Amino acid sequence: MSTKNAYQLADIGRNNPIFSQIRSTVETAFYANNMTQVPNVATAYELAVQGPGTVKTDLPIYRPTDLGLPADAKMLVENTGKVVGRTAQARRILGDAGVDEADMAGRLRDAIYKAQNEHFIKTDVVVGLDEDFIVRAHLAIQDNYANNLLSYMLNFQPITEHYQDMFDNSVAYPEGDIYIYADPTYHDPDYPDGLAIFDPKHNAAAILGMPYFGELKKSTLTLAWSIAHRHGYVACHGGLKAFHFKDKSDQVFAMFGLSGSGKSTLTHAKHGYKYDITVLHDDAFVINRDNGSSVALEPSYFDKTNDYPMSSTEPKYFMTIQNVGVTLDDQGRKVLVTEDLRNGNGRTIKSRYASTNRVDKENAPINAIFWIMKDDSLPPVIKVDDPILAATFGATLATKRSSAENIIGNVDRNALVIEPFANPFRVYPLSEDYHDFKALFEERHLDCYLLNTGYFGDKKIPKEITLGALEAIVNNTTEWESFAGLDHMQNLKLADFPVDYDNQKYRDLVATRLNIRSNFIDHYQHTHNDRLPEETTEALVKLQKQLTTK
């Protein structure tokens, strides 16, 4: 499917559902005299090199010309200030309670009007890397933030001749292109921490007062996922890998977890090269509800730098880097200081070449979903064999906050929080995601697993345990036992992580954590026009009773 940005005159007006007040306000800004088109990655790179805050390192970018960059391109660093993560509190989504379109449109008009003497740059990319799903997106941003525009072009897919042909050959849908207007310097007086205005039904957004690149990436994905959801796809904030075999069916696994949960590590793990593995992506993809195939939305990876010291091999694939330090090595070269020494959540746009087994579409149908939790009441791996319960655990995915988020106010980062389907970027009703995932479990007969990548009690679960469990599932060598006698739940038997089912304190702890989930659903039912089905609460309450009834 593809989008459109040109219309017959008779199709322009109020009667065309593509148009809206916010969309018209955003798109109009793209045609003003203060906008300059950046046609390709090489031009974007030259602008970014000249940026006032840019540090041009002496580290060469790997295979630069294949990425559209100059042959001598070097990794570029740009750092922001105190805020080095996403600000969820800044999001205002049309359709949500208390968000008035006329009010937001007025604030947006003010922002655009006050910036008319500032110079902006703009560019075009596609989101989705196959004819099955490929939509066009446009970004406009102040020219002082050329590094963000370059990162945007490297993170998504610049429109080359190949991708233009792919876009042209895709089936056109009644959806307008995505438009993102960004002014990191404009601060609405009523929103001092930033304002992100979303009109998801009309594929438009404005990001005001926030220079962190992740805001641009996730706002674009937010709208692309919304388009996908409207047209027969399941929107996925997660990773997907496939194990291919000659003598049996492929195993296609999707990992869902928030930043820092381990989904990227699990997605990219090579498993000692014992298997023929392909990787679709570690952060953003969509699943075709009809045939189970999957399409990646981005060619590159927006990765944390914390785990990659300069002595490791991974920095070879960095292109642009945000919020890291720079120093001189013993040869006098400007190199990176990673490991989050300067601040938390150092980030890089890493090229597709970091994954030697990368594909942009996985034709083999998905057959297993893994909800990655950080809940110390759970053993490392649990299998759930009921579609309602499997979808309910996705809707109440429990984890902990990460450094990728800019948290405003006095919030405990270590507290257990619920983030449905590990996707804080949803702009349509949660119940629709619930029904989409339930249908995958019910109609496509997907397996469901809960992975705890944090602590079980006070014992850290090492990644080797989790990776070993994935291999056992692939090889069908798992040994399961009933999890505390609960219906439809079995835990993987692991000698290093025994489960004391008869300990009432432990059973009460599990019941308490399930109660957090059911309380989340109850709160959601009372604070949203949307409602999750009663079957979700009933499934959780039934488990709690089984745990606490002697």
Helices and strands as residue ranges (DSSP letters): E 2-4, G 9-11, H 21-29, E 35-37, H 41-49, E 55-60, G 65-67, E 74-78, G 88-90, E 91-93, H 101-114, E 120-130, E 133-142, G 143-145, H 146-155, E 157-158, H 161-169, E 172-176, E 178-183, E 195-199, G 200-202, E 204-208, H 213-230, E 233-236, E 238-244, E 251-256, H 263-268, G 271-273, E 276-281, E 285-288, E 294-296, E 301-304, G 314-317, E 318-322, E 325-328, E 334-337, E 347-350, G 352-354, E 361-362, E 368-373, E 381-384, H 387-395, E 398-399, E 417-418, G 420-422, H 430-443, E 447-452, E 455-456, E 459-460, H 463-475, E 480-482, E 489-492, H 504-527, H 534-548
